[in-house]
Structure formats: C-alpha cells, structure tokens
Amino acid sequence: MLHNIDKISMVQESKEFCKQSGLDPAVIPTFHCMPSDELDKKLKNYEEILSVVGFFMNQFLVSIQGKGIPLLISISNEEGVILQIDGDQSIRRVMNKAGFRVGIQFREEWAGTNVVNLALKHQKPIELIGDEHYHQFFHSAACYSVPFYYKKQDNLLGTISIMTSKEYNHPFFLAMLITMVDSIERELLLRKQNSRLDVLNHILIDTTRNAIVATDPEGIILEFNSCAEKILKYQKEEVIGQSIDTIEQMSDYIGRVLNEEKKFEDVQVCFYDSENNRDIVCLFDALPIYDYKGGLIGALGQFRDITERFESEQKINHMAHHDELTGIANRRLVKQRLLQEIENTNDPIQKIAIVFIDLDRFKYVNDTFGHSEGDRLLQQVSERLQKYVYSNKDLVARMGGDEFIFILPDKDSEESIQSHAKDILSCFDKPFVVNGFDLHISASLGIAVFPDHGRDIEELMVCADSAMYQAKAGGGNNFQIYTPGMYSNSYKKLFMENALRTSIENNELILEYQPQVDAKTRKIVGVEALIRWNHPQLGLVSPAEFIPLSEETGFIVPLGEWVLREACKQNKRWQDAGYPPINISVNLSSKQFSQENLAADVSKILEETGLAPEFLDLEITESMMMDVNHSIHVLKELHALGIQISIDDFGTGYSSLNYLKRFSIHRLKIDRTFVQDITNSSSDASIVETIITMAHNLGLGVIAEGVESEEQLKYLINKNCDEFQGYLFSKPLSAERLEQQFLK
C-alpha cells in the first residue's frame, strides 16, 4: 500500500485540479460513454484479458459470499474505460444514477478524484475512503484500485477496482486486490508465452523445411518433425521420449548445449541415406532453449539439407582439379596436395618423392595417327598409371600434354622410391593399342625428393623436371633421381639472388601496365601493374624466374611494396595530367598478405602518393586465404580503407566457396587456364559460366584474364562477364605507350 504522505499529496493535487476544472462536488458526477462500435473493438481486443480477470473476480466474489459485504468490482483499460462490472446489485443501482456502466470512461475533469484515474496516473495501488473522494456522491463509499500489466511497467493494461460502503472499509480489500492482480499477471504472461510457443511450434516444426529435434533439460526428445524423419531415417514414434544419444550425429552437440549452454551454428554434418545409397549433407545448429526467467528448459537441434549445393560445389571443384581427358588429377590438384604434404611433414626421416613422367616419342603418335588417337593413348596410360597408386596419400596426375606426375609421400628410403619408380616403368612393358596397332611406348622418369632436393613446390618441380630430361637424354625408358650436377643454372640462380637484392636501389625494376577493358563498351576501365627486371648483365629477366626466387628469399615483401608504391604514383600522375581516372590493380604476394601491418602499410603509401583508395585494386589468390580468420581480419581492414579487393586466378585455389560471402571482396578474376579453352572445352566453359553466375549472385564483379580471341570474348560477353584483359586488346605496355595508345 501507499505511504500516507504519498496518498495525501496525490489526493490534494487531484482535488485542486477538479476545483480548477469547475467541478461542483455537490453535484452527482456524470460519465461519458463511448460509441458502441468503438466499445465493441475494445472488448474484442481485451477478450482474453477479460476472461482471465473475470475468472479471478468471480473467485473473489465467491470467497466473500455470505459475509454481508456489498461489493462492486470493475475492470478498466489503460485509458480508464470500464470494460467489465460485477458484484452487488444495490451498489450497481446507486451507481447507475451517475450513468456508471460498461463503456463509460473515468476522467478527473468529469469524474472528480477517483481511484481509477489515480491508479492509472501514478501506476500504484490506491484507496480512497469517504471524503477523500471529490464528489459528495462518493463520500459514503470506500474504493480501492490496483493497476495490472504484462509484468512490465511499460505495458500497462488497466486497473481492477473495488467499491463498497464506507463502514466496510478495511485494508484487506487492497491487499486482496494486489494478490489477485499478481495471479492475473502470472496467468496472462503464461498464456502469452504459451501462445508464442504455439506459433513458434507451428512455424518451426509443422511448416519448416528444416529438420527440427527438441529435447528437455535431461536430453529426452520432445519434438521430432517430419523433415527430421526424412533426413535421420527415424520415425517420430521411435524417438519421442528417448534420449538424444539415440541420434549419434547430434548427441555430442546437444549434450554440450545442455551441460555447458554452448551454441553451435552452421556445423556441417553428414548422414548416410541407405535407401538411396548416398550421403545427405546438412548444416546443423544446436541452441539452448530458455524460459522467461532465463532458465534452461531444453535444447533445439535444426538441420538444413544442403546436399544439392554441396554436390554442385563438389562437381565444380572436381572439374577444376581433374583432367578433362583422363579424369585423373590435374596440375592444380598436384600443387594443392604437394603443398599440404610439405606443410604436414614433421618427421625428418619421411621423404616425399616427386616423379615426373614424360612419354617417349609421343609426338610420333600424334603426327602419325592424329590427335584423337594420341588422346586415346593418354587415356590408356592414365588407366595403367592409376594401378601404381599404393596408398590414399599417393597421387597420380596429368600435368598437360604427355606429361604425368606422381606424388609419393611417406617414403623412408631411396630404395623404396626406386622400387616404386621401377613399378611405374613396368606399366609400359606391354604394348598399347593405337588405331588398331599394338604400339610399344616407353617413358622417361625424373625424381626429386623433399626435403633433400628442395623445400618448396617450384624448386622440387624444377629438380624433377631436370632429372626427367636427364633420363630422356640417356635414351628414355629409365628413371633418374635428381643430383645437383643436373641443374646447370644453379650458379645463375645464386647470382640472380644477389643481384635481385640490389635491383631496387640500382633502378633496374620497371612496371608495365596491361589494360583492363569493359567487355561491352571495350573502353579501358583499369590497368594491371606487372613488374619487369632489366638487369645490365642478365638482360630482361622473366618474372617466372625472379618472382619465385624473391618469394624463396623473402625479398618479395620489399619488392611488393616497391610495386605498390610505383603503381600508385603512376596512377596519380595520370590523374594529375587530366586523364580520366581508372583503377590500378596490384598483385599481393602471400607473404605480404600474411603481414599483420599490411593495411597500415597500404594506407601509408596511399597517403604518400596522394592516390584516392577507390582507384587501387589489390589482387590476392584463393590460396592466400586458407587461414580464414586472418583473411577476414585483413580484408576488413583493407575494405575499411576504401580499397577494391579482387581474387586472382579464381577457381584454381584451395579455399571453400562457403567463405566467399564472408570475405570483403569486390570481384573475381577468372584464371587464364579456364579462359583459353572455353570455346573448345565444355568443362572449362561450364566452370567459367558457373563462376560468373555465382559471383553476380553474391554481388561481385567478374574479370577474365588471358582473352586472346574474339570467340573467347564473345562467349564471355554472352555469359555477362563484366571486364577482360589479354592480348586481344593489348599486351602489357610501358606507362608512356599506354598514355599514347589509350589515355590521350
């Protein structure tokens, strides 16, 4: 109940207001009744509330029956409109004189000082006894009123009020009202929660396409919808009431939700569909369920079937990493697997053997029988080679043309490597059928061993290739293991390494720029900066030689910084000269991308050169983003600077397509190896079309590199590729020649 001082202040304030409003306390107060149509709407809106309050009102009236206490109970909404009246008929007849009935509204300016308005105004329980009312009409009455809510002070529903004769005044009535309101609020809240749960159950369980499994706090299954039956191959009747341990694939996750209140989202899980002999791939969520007090009352498991998307992704990955002619692995997959094996090798005793295979006299087959027969021969060779894949770690692949390669991890001695090589050579002992003829074909094998002959992919490839040519020089049909003497250019490599370190200060590095063109308008929209090295003794050194060397020696970081600074300077010069602004693309190396201060370095260069960030495009490869968390962090920092981000050589890397939407990138650059055969290879054409469609669905732009023919460009335009670059439009040019040919 209220403290007297609070009540006295409120009553005095109200009576002063009534007096100023010109109310005569000696006159019977009159009430205004709202139109019937408005009243019907309010009653309909309060239908459930009135049913709850009415139940407790009736219980209260029954409890005081036979005690001779005349009592009138009324319910108002938050505006003071009376929505329900019950109780003593004699009091109702007296109140009818003032027009008191369902639909009238209490307002102080015509009802005077009253409990309904004071309870609503101050949102506190209130009692008025006798002359505490403003009108003399109520001086013989004792009135009590308590506001009620949906358990929140900002969700006021109305008041419940009691009126009795003054001689029956007792604090019991206000206490009973408060107790009644507490019960009413609890019941309303429970009904509201149940209603929400019913809706949630209908939406999530009865109509969702997702599989839903719900448990109680002990892990007993309470709900199991029809989608769950289809995916998990259990009938609802089998699992309801059973432990979640029944479902092996989700029991650990649900257990951690219930025991540790963990949350799991987008976990990829797989179920075997024995009826159709296939796997069902799902994204799985496991979440805690809480009651309104925040107490854990169960767990929810949800599966979303992504099998179709997964299989499509697998198909794309398979096409990108397997040879179209033979069906075995291709060069891209070789690099991926070899990189993984190198990174995972910790035992110094274990070796990784790289075996290069080149067919002897294959050109003779093509020249004599034609390329179709040559292709059939390659298919026969690949079938035989696959028989010498002895473990799930071994890999055989076609590198291109008549070149094949084996990756043989876990070799513990040179003898085991030689033994495997002899087995591979033996597959050429029997003749092959070519155009109806039995044709004996031999092969030359070159072997390099990690870590003995190199510690990275390029170095091992060079060594294996050198050993293979040594075998071919010996007449073919044999194998050679690399020795340092086979690499006649080793001194040149050492010389190049030393010379490369002084190339920047000696001003030997230059940049050339290859235009990037709008595919429809054929207007230049950007350029890619490409580094060249013009050494006074070595002459013009190919990037294919010095870029891997700079990566191996760590010089790639200062080299990349020089390229970025010079490219930004040049683009700013073109803008200052009044040429239309274009983007300039710069390739980042993996070591640059792994630098923690990359964004700060780029920002500093932009500030030094004065180039606005929106005119800089940084190109990264998929393989750089294998560390997803680092990539997301770095790309967000670069994106915040306003820089454009492109993924170079898209489709050849190692990252999952799932992460594309998580990276802050702007466009994909289709690798030239896909573009060069789009007009005669259905596989590459399908990959290109898929990449373009996927990119556009994600809101990304697409640029194709290596475009060299009108047929390629026509295909790309037809598939809505945005931009292209390649020799069809222009080879890389010096800054001066680019200005003369395209900017002026």
N, C-alpha and C positions, 0 to 999 in steps of 0.2 A: 504493500500500500504506500501511498504518498506520504511524505512528511507534511505536517500541518502547515509549515511555513510555505511549502510549495503550493499546496492547495489554496491557502488563503490568498496568495499572490495571484494565482490563476483566476480565482473567483472574482476578486476585486477588479482585475483587468477586464474580465468579461462583462461584469455589470456596468463598468464605466463605458464600455463600447456600446452596450444596449441602450444606456441612457442617452449617449450622443446620437444613436440611431433613431431616437424619438419614440422608443417603445414605451407604452403605458403599462406598468407592472400590474395594474388593477384589471386590465382587460384580458380576457381569455386569449391565449396565443392562437394564431391561425397558421396552418401549414399549407404549402403549395404542393400540388400533386402533379407529377409529370404525365405527359400524354401516354395513353395505353400502349401505343406501338413501341415507344421508347422503353417503357417498363417491361414489355414482353421480351425485348432484346436483352435487357439487363438480367432478367430472371433466367433466360436461356443460358447466358454466359456464366451465371452463378449456379447453374443447375446442380452440378456435382458438389460444390461447396455447401449449398443449402441442404443437400441430402445428408452430408456429414454432420453439419451443425444441428440440423433438425433432429437427428438421432440422439445426440448428446443432450439437446434441450429437453426432449421427451424423457430421457433417463433422469434428468434433474427434476423435472416436474413430478415424475412418478415417485421420486425419493422423498418429496415433501408432502405427498398426498395424505390427507387425514390429519394434518397438523394445524389446519385452520389458518394458514397463512395465505392471504390473497397475493397473487404474484403474476406479473406480466413480463414475458421475455420477448425481446425483439432483436432482429439482425439487420444491420445496415451495411452498405458497401462503403468504399473508401471516400465517397462523396456525401455520405450521410443520408442516402436514400434507403428507406425502410423496405426490406425485401421479404421479411417473414415476421409474423406475430403469433404468439401462442400464450396461453395462460388463463388467468381468472377473468370470467365474463363480466363481473361487476366493474372491474377496473377498465376493461375494454369499452363498456358503455359510457363511463365517465370520459374516457379519452376520445371517444367518438364525437363528443361535443366540440372538441377542438379540431375535428377533422383528421384525427390520428388513424391512419390505415396504411396498408401496403401501397407503396408508390409515392408517399409524401417524403419531402426532403427536409432534414434538420439544417437550419442555418441560423446563426446567432441573431441576424438582423430581423428575423421574424419569430424565431422560437425562443429567444432570450438565452440566458445562461442555462446550459443543459449538459448532461453527461456525454451525450453522443458527440457533440462538437468538441468538447474539451478533450475527450479521449483521442479523437482523430487528430486534433491540432497538436497536442503535446505527446501523442503516442505513448501514453501511460495509463494505467488503471486509475479510475476516478470515482468518487462517491459524492453525491450532493444530498444533504438532509434538510428538509423543511425550507426555511427562508434563505438557505444558500442558493436556491433557485431564484431567478429574477422575477418570474411571474408568480403572483399570489396563488394562481391556479394550481401550482405545484407545491405550495407550502405545506400541504398535508401529506406529501409523498417523500419517500426515500428512494433514490435512484442510484444505480451502480452500472458502470460500463468499463469494458476491457477491450483494447484493440487486439486483432489477431492477424497473423502473417503466414507467408510460406517460409517460416523460420529465418527470414532475413528482414532487417529493419527497412530495407529499401523496397520491399514487396508487400506493402500494406494491403490487406484485403477488406477490412472494415471493422465493425465493433459488434460485440454481443452485450446487450443491456438488460438490466432487471429493474422493474418498478414495483414497489409495494407501499403499503401505508406507513406513515411516519412512525407509528407506535411499534412496528415490527422491525425497525432499524437494528441491524446487527452486523458487525464486521464479517460474520460468517458468510454473508452473501457475496462480498467482494472476493473473499478467499476461495469460495466455491467457483466463482466465475473464472478466476485465474487458473484454477485446477482444470476446469472444463476447457478453457482455451488451450492450455498446454496439450490436453488429449486431442483436441480438434486439430491443432497444428501438426501433431505427430501423425495423425491419420491422413491428413491432406498431403503431407510430404511423402508418406509411404505410398499413397495412391499415385502421386505424381511420378515417383521413382518406378513403380510397377508399370505405369503407362509407358514411360520411356523405355523400360526394358522390353515391354511387349512390342513396341515399334522397332526397337533395335533387333529383337529376335526375328521379327517379320522381315526386316530389310536384310540383315546379315545372314540369317540362317535359311529362311524359306525362299528368298528370291535371288540371293547372290550366286554368281557363277563360281565363286571360290569355295574350296572345301573348308568347313568350319568344325573344329573339335573344341569343346569347352569342358573344363573339369572343376571340381570343388577344391578346397584348400588341401585335401588329402590326396589329390590326383585321381579321384574317381571320375570317370567320364559321365558328364551330364547331358551333353548335346553332341550330335553327330549327324550332319546333314547329308542330303542325297549326293552332293558333289564329293563329299568325303567317302561315301560308299563306292563311287566310281573309281576314285584315284587309289584309295587304300585297300580296296577289294575286301572290305568287311561289311556285313550287314549291320544296320543300326541296332537291331535286337541283340546281336552278338556282343557288342562292346558297351552299350549303356549299362552303367553300374559296375563296369570292370575298371581295373587300374590302367592308367595311361601307359604302364610298362608293356601292355599288350601290343602297343604300336611302337615297334623298336626304333623307327627312324626319328620319332619326335620325343621319346620318353626322356632322354637326357636334357633336351632344351626345356621341356615343361617342368622337369624336376628342378632345374636351376631357377626358373621363374618363381616356383612356389617356395623354394628354400632360400633363395638369395634375392628375390624380387628383381632379377635381371630382365632385360628386354632384348629380343633378337628380331632383327628385321632383314628381309631380303637374303636369307640364308639359302643357298642352292642345295636342294636335296633331290635324290633320285629314287624312284620306286619301280620295281620290275612288274610289268604287266604280262603275266603268264598266258593270259588268254590270247593276246596279240603278239606275244614274244617280242616285246620291245620295252624300252625304258620310258618312264614318264618323268620328265624333269619339271620341278616346281621351285618357285621362290616361297620360302616359308617364314612366317612371322610367329613369334611366341611372346605373348604380352600378359602382364598381370591384370586381374580384374579387381577393382576396389569398390567398397560400399561408400555411402555418402559421408561416413566418418573417416574415410581413408584407410579402412582396414582391408586387408587382403581377403577376398572371398573366393578366389579361384584363378584359373589361367585360361587364356584363349589361344588356340593354335589355328593358323589360317594358311592355306596353300593356294597359290595361284599357278595354274598349269601354263608353263612357258615352253612346252615341248616343241611346238611348231617353230617358235622363234629360235630356240636352241638348235634345232635341226637345220634351220636355214643358215644360222651363223656357222654351224659346223660345216655345212656344204660350201659356204664362201671360203672358210679357212682351208678346207680341203683343196678346193680349186686353186687357191693362192699358193699352196705349199706342196702341190703334187704336179708331176709332169703330165701334160695332157695326152701325150702319145703313149707312154708306157704305164702310167698310173702309179709309178713309184715316186718317192720324194724328189723335190727339185732343189735348186741352188738355195732358195730362201730357207727351206726347212733345214738344209745342211748347216747353214750359218747359225740358225737358231739352236739346233741341237748341239753343235760343237761348242757354242758359247756356253750353254748350260753345263755340258760335261766339264769344260775347263773350270768354270766357276765352282763346280761341286767336287772337284778333285782335291782332296786334302792329303791323301796317302802318297808320299814321295815314291813309293815302290810301284804304285799303279801307273801304267802308261796309257796314253790314248794314241792309237795309230790312225793316221790318215792315209788311205790308199787311193791314189789317182789311177784310173784305168782309161786307156785310150786304145781304140781298136786299130789294128794294123791293116792297112790297105782298104780302109772303108771308102775312101774316095773312088777306088776302083769299082766298088759295088754300085755306087751312085751313078758313076759315069757309064757303066756297062748296062745295068738293069733299070736305071731310073730311080728317082727319089722315093716312089711308092714302095718299091722293093727294099730300098735302103731303110725305110721306116719299119717295114715288117721284120727286117733283120734286127733292128734295135729293140723291137718288142720281144723277139725270141731271146736276145741277150739278157734283157732285164728279167725275163722269167727265170732263166738259169741262175743269174746272179742272186736272186732272192733266196735260193736254196742254201746260200752260204751266210745267211743271217742267223747266227747261232744263239743269240740271246735277245731279249726285248730291248737291250740297250744298243745293240748293233743296228746300223742304219746303212742302207744302200740307196743311192740317188743318182739321177741323171743330171749332169751339170749343163748339158746342152750339146748339140751335135752328136758326136760319137764318144763323148767323154762321160764316164761314170765315176762315182766315188763311194768308198766305204768309210764309215766312222766306226772304229772298233775300240770301245773303252775297256777298262779293267784288264789290260794286258800286263802281265807281271814280268815278262822277259822278251828279249829279242827273238828267242827261239819260237815262242808262241805266236809272235807276229809273223815270222817267216812261214810257220806251218799253215797259218790262216791264208797267207798270200798264195802259197802253193795250191791250196784247195780252190781258191778263186781261179787261178790259172787253169786248173783242171777242167773247168766248165767249158773251155774252148777246145778240149781234146776231140770231141765229137763234132761232125760237120753240121752246119745249119742248112736249112732248105731255103734257097733263094731262087725264085722264078722257076721252080721245079728241079733245080740243080742242087746236089749236095756240095756245099761250099765250105771249105776249111778257113776259118777266120781265127787269127791269133790276136793277142793283146799285149800291151806294154804297161807295166805297173810301176808306179813310183810311190814310195812310202816315206812319210815324215812322222816323227813321234813327239808328242807333248810329254814332258817339257824339254826333252833333250834338244830338239831342233827349233824350238820356238815357243813363245808363251802367249801368242795371240793368233787369231784366225788367219789374218793376212800373211803373217810370217810362215805359218805352217803350210798354207796353200802354196806359197812361193817355193818352199823347200820340196813339197811333194811333187809339184809341177817340174822342178828342176830334176828330181830323181826319175820321174817318168820319161823325160826327154833323154836322160842318160840311158835308160832301158831301151828306148826306141833307137838310140844311136848304136846300141850294141846288137842291133838286128831284130829287135822285138821279141815277143813271146818269152819274156822274162820279167823279173821284178828287181828293182834296185831300192835299197834303203839310203836315204839322203846322207851325204857326208859333206863337210864344209867345202871341200875342193870342187864340188859341183856348182857352187854359186860363184861364177867368175866375177860378178859385180859386187862382191862383198866390200872391197876397198872403196868402190864408188859410193856405196851406202854410207860408210863411215865418213867419207869426205863430204857427202851431202849433209849429213847430220851437223857437222861442224860449220859448214857454210850456211846452213839454214838459220843457225842461231845469230848470225850477223846480218842476215838479209834485210831486216827492218832498218837498222842504222845505216846500212850501205845503200838504201833506197833501191833495192833490187825487186821489190814486190810491186805489182800493178794490179789494178782492178779492171775487169771488163764487165759489160752490162748486157744482158740478154733481155730484150723486150718481152713484156707480158701483155697480151692483147685481148681485148673484149671479143669473144667468139662471134658475136653477131655484127658488131659495127666495124670490127677489125681496127679499132683505134687503140693506141698504146695507153694502158692504164697503170703500168708499173714496169719495173726492171728488177732482175735478179743480179746481185753483185757476185761476180766469180773471180777468185784470186788466180793470178799468174805469177810465176817466178822466172825472171830473166837474169840468169847468173852469167858473169863475164866469161867464165871458162866452160861451164856446162851448157850454156845457151838457154833456150826456153825449156824449162823443166816441167813435165806434165804433173798436174795436181794428183794424178793417180799414183805418182811416185812420192811426192813430198808431203802430201796430206797424211797418209798412213804413218810416215816417218815422224811427222810432227806430233801425231797422236801418241805414238810409241814413246817418244822422248819427253812428252809433257809440254813441248813448245806450242802445242795447239791453243793453249789459253792466251798467251800474249799475241799469237798470230790472229786468233779470232777477234781479240779486242782491237787490233790494228784494222782489220777488215771492217768492223762495225763503225769505228771512228771515221775512216776514209769514206765509207759509203754514205754516212750521214752528212759529212762535209760536202760531198759531191752533190747530193740531192738538194742541200741548202743553196749551193752555188747556182744550180739550175733555177731554183725558185727566185733567188735574188736577181737572176738575169731576166726574169719576166716570163719564163716558160710556164706553161700550165702545170700545176702541181701533180705529181704522180707518186705512187708508193715505191719504196725501195726494199727489196727482200734480201735478208742476210741469213745465211745458214749458221746455226749454232752447233758446236760440237757437243758430244756427250759430256766431256769434262767441263766445258763452260756451263752446261745446263745443271751440272751437279754442284756448282759453286753456290754457297749459301748467300753470297753478296751479289748475285747476278743482277737482280733488279736495281740495286743501288748503283752498280757499275754502268748499267744501261742508262739510268736516269742522269748520271753524271756526264756521260758522253752526249746525250741529247742537249743538256744544258750548255756544254762547251761549244757544240756545233750550232746551236740555235734552231735545230730542226724540231718541228712540232711532232709529238709522238704518233699522231694518227697517220703520218706518212712513212712510218717504219713498220715493216713486217718481218718478224723473226720466224724462221723455219726450223722446226725440230722434227726428229723422226720418231716413229712409234716406239722403237727400241729404247729411246731415252726415258720413256715413261713407265718402265717396268716397276719402278718404285712409285706406286700410285700416290701415296700420301705426300712425298716430296714434290711430285709433279703438280698436284693440286695446289700446294702452297706456293710454289714458284710461279705457276701460271696465273694464279690470282693476283700476285704482286705485280707481274708484268701487265696484266689486264687493267689493273688499277692505274697504271701509268698512262693508259690510253693507247697502248701499242697493239698492233694487229698480230695474231698468232696463227701460223699455218702448220699443218702436219705434212712434212715432206715424205715422198716415197710411200704414200699411204697404200696399205694392203700388203706390204712386204715385211711388216714388223711383227712384234711379239705380243703387243698389248691386246686385251679383250675389247671387243666393240662395246661391251657393257659400260666401260668407263668414259666413252666419248662424251656423253651428256654431262659428266661431272667435271670435265676439263674446260677451262676458259679459253676456247679456241674460236677462230673465225672462219677458217676454210681448210679444205683438204686438197692436197696436191697428189694427183694420181701418178704413180710411178711410170716411167717411160717403158718399162718392160711389159706393162699391160697395154700401153697405147700402141706400141709398134706392131702388134699383131691383131688389133681389134677388127680389121677388115677381112682377115682370113682365119681367125681362131674364135670359134663360138664361145670357148671357155673364157678367154680374156675379154671378149665383148660383153659377156654376162657379168663378169666381175666389175667392169667399168660402169655398166648401167646400174648395177646394184649399189656401187659406191656413190654415184651421183644422186640416185633416188634417196638413199639413206641420209646423205649429207643435207639435202634440201629439206627432208622431213625433220631434221634436227636444227634447221635454220642456219646451215653453214653454206658458204660458197665453195665452188669446186674449180680448180685449175688443173689442166692436163699438161704434162711436160713431154718433150720429145716428139711433138707433132711435126711430121715431115712430109705429109702428102695431103692433097685436097680431099681424098677419100676419108682419111682419118678425121680431118676437121669436119667434114660433112656428117659423119657418124656422131661425133661429139656434139655438134650443134643440134642434131636431131634428138639427142638424149638430154638436151638442155644443160650441157656443160657451160659454165659461165665464162671462163678465160682459158687461154692456152699460151704456150710458149714452145718454140722449137725452130728448126732450120727452115720450115715452110715460110716463116715470116722473117726471121733474121737469126744469124749466128751471133754469139757474143761479140760486142763491139767496144772499142775504147770510148771514153766519155766524149771526146771530140767528134768521132764519127757518129755516135748516137745523136748528138746535137744536130749535126748537119743533115742526117737522114730522116730523123723523126721529130725533133723538137722545134726546129726552126720553121 
